[in-house]
Amino acid sequence: MRVLLVEDSALVVGALRVLLEESGFTVASASTVRDAIAAAERETPDIMLLDLTLRGEHGLDVLEALVASHRAPRRARFRGSRGSAASSNTA
């Protein structure tokens, strides 16, 4: 299963990458909206873990662009600035 991490903290990406890869997932990552959209189009993730508060950008812009292009993963998980989380089924 392919996971796309959209996160601007290298520490968080590193920790999640280790955990996910040790669990058998294939992991791609991006730290900006533009890089995340490109990675999602290139990698076609099954799951996307999406930070809503990217430096100067909003993570939901990634999901909106992918939904508009019919490339959104079936499942997305969001993390906000206060550590709150939510999930969405985009299918």
C-alpha positions in Angstrom: 0.0 0.0 0.0 1.3 3.4 -1.0 1.3 6.3 1.5 1.9 10.0 0.8 3.1 12.1 3.7 2.4 15.8 3.3 4.3 17.4 6.1 6.8 20.3 6.5 8.5 19.0 9.6 11.5 16.7 8.7 11.4 15.2 12.2 7.7 14.1 11.8 8.3 12.8 8.3 11.4 10.8 9.4 9.5 9.2 12.4 6.4 8.4 10.3 8.5 7.1 7.4 10.3 4.6 9.7 7.1 3.4 11.3 5.3 3.0 8.1 8.1 1.4 6.1 8.7 -1.1 9.0 5.0 -2.0 8.7 5.4 -2.7 5.0 4.1 0.5 3.4 5.7 2.3 0.5 6.2 5.9 1.5 6.6 9.1 -0.5 6.7 12.6 1.1 6.3 16.2 0.2 6.6 19.4 2.2 4.8 21.9 0.0 1.4 22.0 -1.8 3.0 22.0 -5.2 5.3 19.1 -4.4 2.4 17.1 -2.8 0.2 17.5 -5.9 3.1 16.4 -8.1 3.9 13.4 -5.9 0.3 12.3 -5.7 0.0 12.4 -9.5 3.3 10.5 -9.9 2.8 8.0 -7.1 -1.0 7.5 -6.9 -1.1 7.0 -3.2 -3.7 4.7 -1.5 -3.6 6.9 1.7 -2.5 10.4 2.3 -1.4 11.8 5.7 -1.9 15.5 5.3 -0.7 18.3 7.5 -3.2 21.2 7.3 -0.7 23.9 8.3 2.1 23.8 5.9 4.4 26.9 6.1 2.4 29.7 4.5 0.1 27.2 2.7 -3.0 25.2 3.6 -2.8 21.5 3.3 -6.5 21.2 2.1 -5.3 22.9 -1.1 -3.6 19.6 -1.9 -6.8 17.6 -1.4 -9.0 20.0 -3.3 -6.6 19.9 -6.3 -6.5 16.1 -6.3 -10.3 15.8 -6.0 -10.7 18.2 -9.0 -8.3 16.2 -11.1 -9.9 12.9 -9.9 -6.5 11.8 -8.4 -7.4 12.0 -4.8 -6.6 8.9 -2.7 -9.5 7.0 -1.3 -8.5 7.8 2.3 -6.9 11.0 3.7 -5.9 11.8 7.3 -5.5 15.4 8.4 -3.4 16.9 11.2 -4.0 20.5 12.3 -1.8 23.0 14.1 -3.0 21.9 17.6 -2.5 18.2 16.9 -6.2 17.6 16.2 -6.9 15.0 13.5 -9.7 14.1 11.3 -10.2 11.7 8.4 -12.0 11.8 5.1 -13.2 9.2 2.6 -12.8 10.9 -0.8 -14.4 8.2 -2.8 
